[in-house]
Every structure is written in C-alpha cells, then in structure tokens.
Amino acid sequence: MDWIQLKDASQIEEIKTTSKSRPVLIFKHSTRCAISGMAWDRLKRNWKTEDFEKIQPYFLDLLSYRNISNQIAAQFDVYHESPQIILIKDGKAVYDNSHMGISYQDIMSRIG
C-alpha cells in the first residue's frame, strides 16, 4: 500500500493543510499488538486503489514514533489509543475509532 509513513512531526502541518482540500486518515499501529495487526490487515484488504483519490492515508508506527502520536493526540484533541484511526477534515479531527471499531466501510461513509 502506498500510505505515507508518518516519521516527522512537521508532517502534522502537512496533514492539516492537505485536509482542507481532501480528507486525511491516520492509522496508528503498534507492531507488537495482535489486535492492531488484525485491524491493519482488515483495512489493507478492503482498501482500493481508487480510494487514494478520495482520501490521503498516513501510517504511523507507534512504537518507533510515540512522540509523534502524542503530538497528534494534542493537536487534534483525541485520546491516544492503539490501534487507532483518525479522520481529519479542514484541519480538525472529525472522527476517530480504535481496536475492532476500525471499519473500512465506516471510514468511507464519513469522507463524503
């Protein structure tokens, strides 16, 4: 998948800017968590190539970049969870969910 890897705090401003023209999705993933792995696999299986035209997806390796996860929580006023998805529009988090609540269909129904 061609998701943008979130590796630098400066990308948070990039996300805010991009979200003004199209929705942005952040997937926060813990590589040591089986539930996180399952949620990530389900999302990847459902993701379609044409979805990249509708939404800009980012992937955050939580164990490697916990400081960025903390900044995301503060910037977008969401409680940190893992795994977690955060949908951002117009520079603000408009939806987030975690664990088995992460649903491709639910995400896609909210981007319109």
KOLGU-4560 file (N, C-alpha, C; in nm, 3 decimals, padded with zeros to 5 digits):
<recs>
<n_xx: 00.084 n_yy: -00.119 n_zz: 00.000 ca_xx: 00.000 ca_yy: 00.000 ca_zz: 00.000 c_xx: 00.087 c_yy: 00.124 c_zz: 00.000 mol: A seq: 1 type: MET>
<n_xx: 00.039 n_yy: 00.226 n_zz: -00.065 ca_xx: 00.114 ca_yy: 00.350 ca_zz: -00.078 c_xx: 00.072 c_yy: 00.452 c_zz: 00.026 mol: A seq: 2 type: ASP>
<n_xx: 00.064 n_yy: 00.412 n_zz: 00.150 ca_xx: 00.031 ca_yy: 00.506 ca_zz: 00.257 c_xx: 00.157 c_yy: 00.583 c_zz: 00.291 mol: A seq: 3 type: TRP>
<n_xx: 00.141 n_yy: 00.710 n_zz: 00.325 ca_xx: 00.255 ca_yy: 00.792 ca_zz: 00.362 c_xx: 00.296 c_yy: 00.757 c_zz: 00.505 mol: A seq: 4 type: ILE>
<n_xx: 00.424 n_yy: 00.729 n_zz: 00.522 ca_xx: 00.476 ca_yy: 00.698 ca_zz: 00.655 c_xx: 00.492 c_yy: 00.827 c_zz: 00.735 mol: A seq: 5 type: GLN>
<n_xx: 00.433 n_yy: 00.831 n_zz: 00.853 ca_xx: 00.445 ca_yy: 00.946 ca_zz: 00.941 c_xx: 00.571 c_yy: 00.926 c_zz: 01.025 mol: A seq: 6 type: LEU>
<n_xx: 00.673 n_yy: 01.005 n_zz: 00.998 ca_xx: 00.802 ca_yy: 00.988 ca_zz: 01.066 c_xx: 00.856 c_yy: 01.117 c_zz: 01.126 mol: A seq: 7 type: LYS>
<n_xx: 00.789 n_yy: 01.229 n_zz: 01.096 ca_xx: 00.840 ca_yy: 01.357 ca_zz: 01.139 c_xx: 00.725 c_yy: 01.446 c_zz: 01.184 mol: A seq: 8 type: ASP>
<n_xx: 00.743 n_yy: 01.514 n_zz: 01.294 ca_xx: 00.639 ca_yy: 01.600 ca_zz: 01.350 c_xx: 00.595 c_yy: 01.710 c_zz: 01.252 mol: A seq: 9 type: ALA>
<n_xx: 00.684 n_yy: 01.751 n_zz: 01.162 ca_xx: 00.647 ca_yy: 01.855 ca_zz: 01.065 c_xx: 00.535 c_yy: 01.808 c_zz: 00.971 mol: A seq: 10 type: SER>
<n_xx: 00.517 n_yy: 01.678 n_zz: 00.959 ca_xx: 00.412 ca_yy: 01.625 ca_zz: 00.873 c_xx: 00.272 c_yy: 01.656 c_zz: 00.928 mol: A seq: 11 type: GLN>
<n_xx: 00.262 n_yy: 01.688 n_zz: 01.055 ca_xx: 00.132 ca_yy: 01.722 ca_zz: 01.112 c_xx: 00.076 c_yy: 01.848 c_zz: 01.045 mol: A seq: 12 type: ILE>
<n_xx: 00.161 n_yy: 01.946 n_zz: 01.020 ca_xx: 00.117 ca_yy: 02.067 ca_zz: 00.949 c_xx: 00.078 c_yy: 02.033 c_zz: 00.806 mol: A seq: 13 type: GLU>
<n_xx: 00.152 n_yy: 01.943 n_zz: 00.743 ca_xx: 00.120 ca_yy: 01.896 ca_zz: 00.608 c_xx: -00.019 c_yy: 01.831 c_zz: 00.607 mol: A seq: 14 type: GLU>
<n_xx: -00.048 n_yy: 01.752 n_zz: 00.709 ca_xx: -00.178 ca_yy: 01.686 ca_zz: 00.721 c_xx: -00.289 c_yy: 01.790 c_zz: 00.734 mol: A seq: 15 type: ILE>
<n_xx: -00.268 n_yy: 01.890 n_zz: 00.817 ca_xx: -00.369 ca_yy: 01.995 ca_zz: 00.834 c_xx: -00.397 c_yy: 02.066 c_zz: 00.702 mol: A seq: 16 type: LYS>
<n_xx: -00.292 n_yy: 02.099 n_zz: 00.629 ca_xx: -00.306 ca_yy: 02.168 ca_zz: 00.501 c_xx: -00.379 c_yy: 02.080 c_zz: 00.399 mol: A seq: 17 type: THR>
<n_xx: -00.336 n_yy: 01.956 n_zz: 00.386 ca_xx: -00.399 ca_yy: 01.864 ca_zz: 00.291 c_xx: -00.546 c_yy: 01.845 c_zz: 00.324 mol: A seq: 18 type: THR>
<n_xx: -00.579 n_yy: 01.838 n_zz: 00.452 ca_xx: -00.716 ca_yy: 01.811 ca_zz: 00.494 c_xx: -00.814 c_yy: 01.922 c_zz: 00.457 mol: A seq: 19 type: SER>
<n_xx: -00.762 n_yy: 02.035 n_zz: 00.413 ca_xx: -00.850 ca_yy: 02.144 ca_zz: 00.370 c_xx: -00.902 c_yy: 02.122 c_zz: 00.229 mol: A seq: 20 type: LYS>
<n_xx: -00.833 n_yy: 02.036 n_zz: 00.152 ca_xx: -00.878 ca_yy: 02.007 ca_zz: 00.016 c_xx: -00.932 c_yy: 01.865 c_zz: 00.001 mol: A seq: 21 type: SER>
<n_xx: -00.889 n_yy: 01.774 n_zz: 00.087 ca_xx: -00.944 ca_yy: 01.639 ca_zz: 00.088 c_xx: -00.917 c_yy: 01.575 c_zz: 00.224 mol: A seq: 22 type: ARG>
<n_xx: -01.002 n_yy: 01.480 n_zz: 00.264 ca_xx: -00.985 ca_yy: 01.419 ca_zz: 00.396 c_xx: -00.851 c_yy: 01.345 c_zz: 00.409 mol: A seq: 23 type: PRO>
<n_xx: -00.802 n_yy: 01.340 n_zz: 00.531 ca_xx: -00.679 ca_yy: 01.268 ca_zz: 00.564 c_xx: -00.714 c_yy: 01.164 c_zz: 00.669 mol: A seq: 24 type: VAL>
<n_xx: -00.656 n_yy: 01.046 n_zz: 00.653 ca_xx: -00.675 ca_yy: 00.939 ca_zz: 00.750 c_xx: -00.539 c_yy: 00.902 c_zz: 00.809 mol: A seq: 25 type: LEU>
<n_xx: -00.533 n_yy: 00.895 n_zz: 00.941 ca_xx: -00.412 ca_yy: 00.847 ca_zz: 01.009 c_xx: -00.444 c_yy: 00.713 c_zz: 01.072 mol: A seq: 26 type: ILE>
<n_xx: -00.361 n_yy: 00.613 n_zz: 01.044 ca_xx: -00.372 ca_yy: 00.484 ca_zz: 01.112 c_xx: -00.252 c_yy: 00.471 c_zz: 01.204 mol: A seq: 27 type: PHE>
<n_xx: -00.279 n_yy: 00.463 n_zz: 01.334 ca_xx: -00.173 ca_yy: 00.445 ca_zz: 01.434 c_xx: -00.166 c_yy: 00.297 c_zz: 01.468 mol: A seq: 28 type: LYS>
<n_xx: -00.048 n_yy: 00.239 n_zz: 01.449 ca_xx: -00.029 ca_yy: 00.095 ca_zz: 01.457 c_xx: 00.081 c_yy: 00.058 c_zz: 01.556 mol: A seq: 29 type: HIS>
<n_xx: 00.050 n_yy: -00.037 n_zz: 01.642 ca_xx: 00.152 ca_yy: -00.094 ca_zz: 01.730 c_xx: 00.194 c_yy: -00.228 c_zz: 01.672 mol: A seq: 30 type: SER>
<n_xx: 00.319 n_yy: -00.237 n_zz: 01.632 ca_xx: 00.369 ca_yy: -00.358 ca_zz: 01.566 c_xx: 00.377 c_yy: -00.478 c_zz: 01.661 mol: A seq: 31 type: THR>
<n_xx: 00.361 n_yy: -00.456 n_zz: 01.790 ca_xx: 00.366 ca_yy: -00.566 ca_zz: 01.888 c_xx: 00.229 c_yy: -00.614 c_zz: 01.933 mol: A seq: 32 type: ARG>
<n_xx: 00.125 n_yy: -00.554 n_zz: 01.878 ca_xx: -00.012 ca_yy: -00.584 ca_zz: 01.924 c_xx: -00.088 c_yy: -00.664 c_zz: 01.819 mol: A seq: 33 type: CYS>
<n_xx: -00.139 n_yy: -00.780 n_zz: 01.859 ca_xx: -00.213 ca_yy: -00.866 ca_zz: 01.766 c_xx: -00.341 c_yy: -00.800 c_zz: 01.717 mol: A seq: 34 type: ALA>
<n_xx: -00.411 n_yy: -00.728 n_zz: 01.804 ca_xx: -00.534 ca_yy: -00.660 ca_zz: 01.763 c_xx: -00.502 c_yy: -00.551 c_zz: 01.661 mol: A seq: 35 type: ILE>
<n_xx: -00.393 n_yy: -00.479 n_zz: 01.684 ca_xx: -00.352 ca_yy: -00.376 ca_zz: 01.590 c_xx: -00.320 c_yy: -00.438 c_zz: 01.454 mol: A seq: 36 type: SER>
<n_xx: -00.250 n_yy: -00.550 n_zz: 01.455 ca_xx: -00.217 ca_yy: -00.620 ca_zz: 01.331 c_xx: -00.342 c_yy: -00.665 c_zz: 01.257 mol: A seq: 37 type: GLY>
<n_xx: -00.439 n_yy: -00.714 n_zz: 01.331 ca_xx: -00.565 ca_yy: -00.759 ca_zz: 01.271 c_xx: -00.641 c_yy: -00.642 c_zz: 01.210 mol: A seq: 38 type: MET>
<n_xx: -00.648 n_yy: -00.530 n_zz: 01.282 ca_xx: -00.719 ca_yy: -00.411 ca_zz: 01.230 c_xx: -00.649 c_yy: -00.358 c_zz: 01.104 mol: A seq: 39 type: ALA>
<n_xx: -00.516 n_yy: -00.356 n_zz: 01.106 ca_xx: -00.438 ca_yy: -00.309 ca_zz: 00.991 c_xx: -00.460 c_yy: -00.400 c_zz: 00.871 mol: A seq: 40 type: TRP>
<n_xx: -00.458 n_yy: -00.531 n_zz: 00.892 ca_xx: -00.480 ca_yy: -00.626 ca_zz: 00.783 c_xx: -00.619 c_yy: -00.611 c_zz: 00.723 mol: A seq: 41 type: ASP>
<n_xx: -00.720 n_yy: -00.595 n_zz: 00.808 ca_xx: -00.858 ca_yy: -00.577 ca_zz: 00.758 c_xx: -00.868 c_yy: -00.451 c_zz: 00.673 mol: A seq: 42 type: ARG>
<n_xx: -00.808 n_yy: -00.343 n_zz: 00.719 ca_xx: -00.813 ca_yy: -00.218 ca_zz: 00.645 c_xx: -00.741 c_yy: -00.232 c_zz: 00.511 mol: A seq: 43 type: LEU>
<n_xx: -00.624 n_yy: -00.293 n_zz: 00.511 ca_xx: -00.549 ca_yy: -00.311 ca_zz: 00.386 c_xx: -00.624 c_yy: -00.399 c_zz: 00.287 mol: A seq: 44 type: LYS>
<n_xx: -00.689 n_yy: -00.505 n_zz: 00.335 ca_xx: -00.763 ca_yy: -00.595 ca_zz: 00.245 c_xx: -00.878 c_yy: -00.523 c_zz: 00.174 mol: A seq: 45 type: ARG>
<n_xx: -00.939 n_yy: -00.429 n_zz: 00.242 ca_xx: -01.054 ca_yy: -00.358 ca_zz: 00.185 c_xx: -01.016 c_yy: -00.235 c_zz: 00.103 mol: A seq: 46 type: ASN>
<n_xx: -00.898 n_yy: -00.181 n_zz: 00.127 ca_xx: -00.856 ca_yy: -00.058 ca_zz: 00.061 c_xx: -00.843 c_yy: -00.079 c_zz: -00.090 mol: A seq: 47 type: TRP>
<n_xx: -00.897 n_yy: 00.016 n_zz: -00.166 ca_xx: -00.892 ca_yy: 00.007 ca_zz: -00.312 c_xx: -00.801 c_yy: 00.117 c_zz: -00.367 mol: A seq: 48 type: LYS>
<n_xx: -00.742 n_yy: 00.092 n_zz: -00.480 ca_xx: -00.653 ca_yy: 00.189 ca_zz: -00.543 c_xx: -00.721 c_yy: 00.323 c_zz: -00.561 mol: A seq: 49 type: THR>
<n_xx: -00.848 n_yy: 00.321 n_zz: -00.602 ca_xx: -00.920 ca_yy: 00.447 ca_zz: -00.627 c_xx: -00.947 c_yy: 00.526 c_zz: -00.498 mol: A seq: 50 type: GLU>
<n_xx: -00.931 n_yy: 00.462 n_zz: -00.382 ca_xx: -00.950 ca_yy: 00.534 ca_zz: -00.256 c_xx: -00.846 c_yy: 00.643 c_zz: -00.236 mol: A seq: 51 type: ASP>
<n_xx: -00.729 n_yy: 00.627 n_zz: -00.298 ca_xx: -00.625 ca_yy: 00.729 ca_zz: -00.287 c_xx: -00.668 c_yy: 00.862 c_zz: -00.348 mol: A seq: 52 type: PHE>
<n_xx: -00.765 n_yy: 00.858 n_zz: -00.439 ca_xx: -00.817 ca_yy: 00.981 ca_zz: -00.499 c_xx: -00.913 c_yy: 01.052 c_zz: -00.405 mol: A seq: 53 type: GLU>
<n_xx: -00.973 n_yy: 00.978 n_zz: -00.310 ca_xx: -01.076 ca_yy: 01.032 ca_zz: -00.221 c_xx: -01.019 c_yy: 01.079 c_zz: -00.087 mol: A seq: 54 type: LYS>
<n_xx: -00.912 n_yy: 01.014 n_zz: -00.044 ca_xx: -00.861 ca_yy: 01.037 ca_zz: 00.091 c_xx: -00.710 c_yy: 01.016 c_zz: 00.093 mol: A seq: 55 type: ILE>
<n_xx: -00.639 n_yy: 01.095 n_zz: 00.169 ca_xx: -00.493 ca_yy: 01.080 ca_zz: 00.181 c_xx: -00.462 c_yy: 01.002 c_zz: 00.309 mol: A seq: 56 type: GLN>
<n_xx: -00.409 n_yy: 00.880 n_zz: 00.296 ca_xx: -00.383 ca_yy: 00.799 ca_zz: 00.415 c_xx: -00.238 c_yy: 00.809 c_zz: 00.464 mol: A seq: 57 type: PRO>
<n_xx: -00.225 n_yy: 00.814 n_zz: 00.595 ca_xx: -00.095 ca_yy: 00.813 ca_zz: 00.662 c_xx: -00.089 c_yy: 00.694 c_zz: 00.757 mol: A seq: 58 type: TYR>
<n_xx: 00.030 n_yy: 00.640 n_zz: 00.774 ca_xx: 00.054 ca_yy: 00.527 ca_zz: 00.863 c_xx: 00.159 c_yy: 00.567 c_zz: 00.966 mol: A seq: 59 type: PHE>
<n_xx: 00.129 n_yy: 00.545 n_zz: 01.093 ca_xx: 00.223 ca_yy: 00.577 ca_zz: 01.200 c_xx: 00.261 c_yy: 00.451 c_zz: 01.275 mol: A seq: 60 type: LEU>
<n_xx: 00.389 n_yy: 00.417 n_zz: 01.275 ca_xx: 00.443 ca_yy: 00.308 ca_zz: 01.357 c_xx: 00.458 c_yy: 00.364 c_zz: 01.498 mol: A seq: 61 type: ASP>
<n_xx: 00.363 n_yy: 00.330 n_zz: 01.580 ca_xx: 00.354 ca_yy: 00.388 ca_zz: 01.713 c_xx: 00.476 c_yy: 00.361 c_zz: 01.800 mol: A seq: 62 type: LEU>
<n_xx: 00.534 n_yy: 00.243 n_zz: 01.789 ca_xx: 00.648 ca_yy: 00.209 ca_zz: 01.875 c_xx: 00.773 c_yy: 00.289 c_zz: 01.836 mol: A seq: 63 type: LEU>
<n_xx: 00.788 n_yy: 00.317 n_zz: 01.709 ca_xx: 00.904 ca_yy: 00.394 ca_zz: 01.664 c_xx: 00.887 c_yy: 00.544 c_zz: 01.680 mol: A seq: 64 type: SER>
<n_xx: 00.761 n_yy: 00.591 n_zz: 01.677 ca_xx: 00.736 ca_yy: 00.735 ca_zz: 01.676 c_xx: 00.627 c_yy: 00.774 c_zz: 01.777 mol: A seq: 65 type: TYR>
<n_xx: 00.643 n_yy: 00.730 n_zz: 01.899 ca_xx: 00.544 ca_yy: 00.759 ca_zz: 02.004 c_xx: 00.530 c_yy: 00.910 c_zz: 02.027 mol: A seq: 66 type: ARG>
<n_xx: 00.640 n_yy: 00.983 n_zz: 02.013 ca_xx: 00.633 ca_yy: 01.128 ca_zz: 02.033 c_xx: 00.540 c_yy: 01.194 c_zz: 01.931 mol: A seq: 67 type: ASN>
<n_xx: 00.539 n_yy: 01.143 n_zz: 01.808 ca_xx: 00.450 ca_yy: 01.198 ca_zz: 01.705 c_xx: 00.305 c_yy: 01.162 c_zz: 01.739 mol: A seq: 68 type: ILE>
<n_xx: 00.284 n_yy: 01.044 n_zz: 01.790 ca_xx: 00.150 ca_yy: 01.004 ca_zz: 01.833 c_xx: 00.098 c_yy: 01.097 c_zz: 01.942 mol: A seq: 69 type: SER>
<n_xx: 00.183 n_yy: 01.131 n_zz: 02.036 ca_xx: 00.144 ca_yy: 01.224 ca_zz: 02.142 c_xx: 00.110 c_yy: 01.361 c_zz: 02.085 mol: A seq: 70 type: ASN>
<n_xx: 00.187 n_yy: 01.407 n_zz: 01.987 ca_xx: 00.160 ca_yy: 01.536 ca_zz: 01.924 c_xx: 00.028 c_yy: 01.534 c_zz: 01.847 mol: A seq: 71 type: GLN>
<n_xx: 00.001 n_yy: 01.423 n_zz: 01.781 ca_xx: -00.126 ca_yy: 01.408 ca_zz: 01.709 c_xx: -00.243 c_yy: 01.417 c_zz: 01.807 mol: A seq: 72 type: ILE>
<n_xx: -00.231 n_yy: 01.347 n_zz: 01.919 ca_xx: -00.337 ca_yy: 01.349 ca_zz: 02.021 c_xx: -00.362 c_yy: 01.493 c_zz: 02.069 mol: A seq: 73 type: ALA>
<n_xx: -00.256 n_yy: 01.565 n_zz: 02.092 ca_xx: -00.268 ca_yy: 01.703 ca_zz: 02.140 c_xx: -00.322 c_yy: 01.797 c_zz: 02.031 mol: A seq: 74 type: ALA>
<n_xx: -00.267 n_yy: 01.788 n_zz: 01.911 ca_xx: -00.306 ca_yy: 01.877 ca_zz: 01.800 c_xx: -00.452 c_yy: 01.859 c_zz: 01.760 mol: A seq: 75 type: GLN>
<n_xx: -00.498 n_yy: 01.733 n_zz: 01.758 ca_xx: -00.632 ca_yy: 01.705 ca_zz: 01.708 c_xx: -00.732 c_yy: 01.673 c_zz: 01.820 mol: A seq: 76 type: PHE>
<n_xx: -00.687 n_yy: 01.690 n_zz: 01.944 ca_xx: -00.773 ca_yy: 01.673 ca_zz: 02.061 c_xx: -00.845 c_yy: 01.538 c_zz: 02.063 mol: A seq: 77 type: ASP>
<n_xx: -00.766 n_yy: 01.432 n_zz: 02.046 ca_xx: -00.818 ca_yy: 01.295 ca_zz: 02.054 c_xx: -00.740 c_yy: 01.218 c_zz: 02.159 mol: A seq: 78 type: VAL>
<n_xx: -00.807 n_yy: 01.129 n_zz: 02.226 ca_xx: -00.744 ca_yy: 01.045 ca_zz: 02.327 c_xx: -00.660 c_yy: 00.940 c_zz: 02.256 mol: A seq: 79 type: TYR>
<n_xx: -00.537 n_yy: 00.919 n_zz: 02.299 ca_xx: -00.448 ca_yy: 00.821 ca_zz: 02.237 c_xx: -00.498 c_yy: 00.679 c_zz: 02.259 mol: A seq: 80 type: HIS>
<n_xx: -00.506 n_yy: 00.603 n_zz: 02.151 ca_xx: -00.535 ca_yy: 00.460 ca_zz: 02.158 c_xx: -00.452 c_yy: 00.391 c_zz: 02.051 mol: A seq: 81 type: GLU>
<n_xx: -00.445 n_yy: 00.259 n_zz: 02.062 ca_xx: -00.372 ca_yy: 00.182 ca_zz: 01.962 c_xx: -00.432 c_yy: 00.042 c_zz: 01.954 mol: A seq: 82 type: SER>
<n_xx: -00.467 n_yy: 00.003 n_zz: 01.833 ca_xx: -00.465 ca_yy: 00.077 ca_zz: 01.707 c_xx: -00.572 c_yy: 00.185 c_zz: 01.707 mol: A seq: 83 type: PRO>
<n_xx: -00.551 n_yy: 00.282 n_zz: 01.621 ca_xx: -00.647 ca_yy: 00.392 ca_zz: 01.613 c_xx: -00.647 c_yy: 00.452 c_zz: 01.474 mol: A seq: 84 type: GLN>
<n_xx: -00.764 n_yy: 00.493 n_zz: 01.430 ca_xx: -00.775 ca_yy: 00.572 ca_zz: 01.308 c_xx: -00.829 c_yy: 00.709 c_zz: 01.347 mol: A seq: 85 type: ILE>
<n_xx: -00.779 n_yy: 00.810 n_zz: 01.277 ca_xx: -00.826 ca_yy: 00.946 ca_zz: 01.298 c_xx: -00.853 c_yy: 01.005 c_zz: 01.160 mol: A seq: 86 type: ILE>
<n_xx: -00.975 n_yy: 01.053 n_zz: 01.140 ca_xx: -01.013 ca_yy: 01.117 ca_zz: 01.015 c_xx: -01.010 c_yy: 01.267 c_zz: 01.035 mol: A seq: 87 type: LEU>
<n_xx: -00.938 n_yy: 01.336 n_zz: 00.947 ca_xx: -00.918 ca_yy: 01.480 ca_zz: 00.960 c_xx: -00.972 c_yy: 01.552 c_zz: 00.837 mol: A seq: 88 type: ILE>
<n_xx: -01.055 n_yy: 01.653 n_zz: 00.864 ca_xx: -01.109 ca_yy: 01.740 ca_zz: 00.758 c_xx: -01.094 c_yy: 01.884 c_zz: 00.805 mol: A seq: 89 type: LYS>
<n_xx: -01.056 n_yy: 01.971 n_zz: 00.713 ca_xx: -01.041 ca_yy: 02.114 ca_zz: 00.745 c_xx: -00.956 c_yy: 02.139 c_zz: 00.868 mol: A seq: 90 type: ASP>
<n_xx: -00.851 n_yy: 02.059 n_zz: 00.884 ca_xx: -00.756 ca_yy: 02.078 ca_zz: 00.994 c_xx: -00.801 c_yy: 02.026 c_zz: 01.128 mol: A seq: 91 type: GLY>
<n_xx: -00.916 n_yy: 01.957 n_zz: 01.133 ca_xx: -00.970 ca_yy: 01.908 ca_zz: 01.261 c_xx: -01.005 c_yy: 01.761 c_zz: 01.253 mol: A seq: 92 type: LYS>
<n_xx: -00.989 n_yy: 01.692 n_zz: 01.364 ca_xx: -01.033 ca_yy: 01.553 ca_zz: 01.372 c_xx: -01.185 c_yy: 01.551 c_zz: 01.377 mol: A seq: 93 type: ALA>
<n_xx: -01.246 n_yy: 01.481 n_zz: 01.283 ca_xx: -01.392 ca_yy: 01.473 ca_zz: 01.278 c_xx: -01.442 c_yy: 01.335 c_zz: 01.320 mol: A seq: 94 type: VAL>
<n_xx: -01.351 n_yy: 01.240 n_zz: 01.329 ca_xx: -01.389 ca_yy: 01.104 ca_zz: 01.367 c_xx: -01.264 c_yy: 01.028 c_zz: 01.408 mol: A seq: 95 type: TYR>
<n_xx: -01.279 n_yy: 00.946 n_zz: 01.511 ca_xx: -01.172 ca_yy: 00.852 ca_zz: 01.544 c_xx: -01.235 c_yy: 00.727 c_zz: 01.601 mol: A seq: 96 type: ASP>
<n_xx: -01.163 n_yy: 00.618 n_zz: 01.587 ca_xx: -01.209 ca_yy: 00.491 ca_zz: 01.641 c_xx: -01.086 c_yy: 00.404 c_zz: 01.666 mol: A seq: 97 type: ASN>
<n_xx: -01.106 n_yy: 00.298 n_zz: 01.743 ca_xx: -00.992 ca_yy: 00.214 ca_zz: 01.777 c_xx: -01.031 c_yy: 00.066 c_zz: 01.783 mol: A seq: 98 type: SER>
<n_xx: -00.930 n_yy: -00.014 n_zz: 01.793 ca_xx: -00.943 ca_yy: -00.158 ca_zz: 01.808 c_xx: -01.037 c_yy: -00.217 c_zz: 01.702 mol: A seq: 99 type: HIS>
<n_xx: -01.133 n_yy: -00.298 n_zz: 01.743 ca_xx: -01.221 ca_yy: -00.363 ca_zz: 01.647 c_xx: -01.328 c_yy: -00.269 c_zz: 01.591 mol: A seq: 100 type: MET>
<n_xx: -01.331 n_yy: -00.146 n_zz: 01.639 ca_xx: -01.422 ca_yy: -00.046 ca_zz: 01.585 c_xx: -01.371 c_yy: 00.013 c_zz: 01.455 mol: A seq: 101 type: GLY>
<n_xx: -01.247 n_yy: -00.019 n_zz: 01.417 ca_xx: -01.191 ca_yy: 00.032 ca_zz: 01.292 c_xx: -01.254 c_yy: -00.043 c_zz: 01.176 mol: A seq: 102 type: ILE>
<n_xx: -01.326 n_yy: 00.031 n_zz: 01.093 ca_xx: -01.401 ca_yy: -00.030 ca_zz: 00.984 c_xx: -01.382 c_yy: 00.050 c_zz: 00.855 mol: A seq: 103 type: SER>
<n_xx: -01.339 n_yy: -00.017 n_zz: 00.751 ca_xx: -01.322 ca_yy: 00.045 ca_zz: 00.620 c_xx: -01.452 c_yy: 00.112 c_zz: 00.575 mol: A seq: 104 type: TYR>
<n_xx: -01.563 n_yy: 00.039 n_zz: 00.585 ca_xx: -01.691 ca_yy: 00.091 ca_zz: 00.540 c_xx: -01.730 c_yy: 00.217 c_zz: 00.619 mol: A seq: 105 type: GLN>
<n_xx: -01.705 n_yy: 00.216 n_zz: 00.748 ca_xx: -01.736 ca_yy: 00.330 ca_zz: 00.832 c_xx: -01.652 c_yy: 00.452 c_zz: 00.792 mol: A seq: 106 type: ASP>
<n_xx: -01.524 n_yy: 00.431 n_zz: 00.767 ca_xx: -01.435 ca_yy: 00.539 ca_zz: 00.726 c_xx: -01.485 c_yy: 00.599 c_zz: 00.594 mol: A seq: 107 type: ILE>
<n_xx: -01.511 n_yy: 00.512 n_zz: 00.497 ca_xx: -01.551 ca_yy: 00.560 ca_zz: 00.364 c_xx: -01.686 c_yy: 00.632 c_zz: 00.368 mol: A seq: 108 type: MET>
<n_xx: -01.774 n_yy: 00.592 n_zz: 00.459 ca_xx: -01.904 ca_yy: 00.658 ca_zz: 00.467 c_xx: -01.892 c_yy: 00.799 c_zz: 00.526 mol: A seq: 109 type: SER>
<n_xx: -01.780 n_yy: 00.829 n_zz: 00.591 ca_xx: -01.763 ca_yy: 00.958 ca_zz: 00.656 c_xx: -01.678 c_yy: 01.059 c_zz: 00.575 mol: A seq: 110 type: ARG>
<n_xx: -01.623 n_yy: 01.016 n_zz: 00.463 ca_xx: -01.534 ca_yy: 01.107 ca_zz: 00.391 c_xx: -01.607 c_yy: 01.201 c_zz: 00.296 mol: A seq: 111 type: ILE>
<n_xx: -01.730 n_yy: 01.168 n_zz: 00.260 ca_xx: -01.806 ca_yy: 01.247 ca_zz: 00.164 c_xx: -01.835 c_yy: 01.381 c_zz: 00.208 mol: A seq: 112 type: GLY>
</recs>
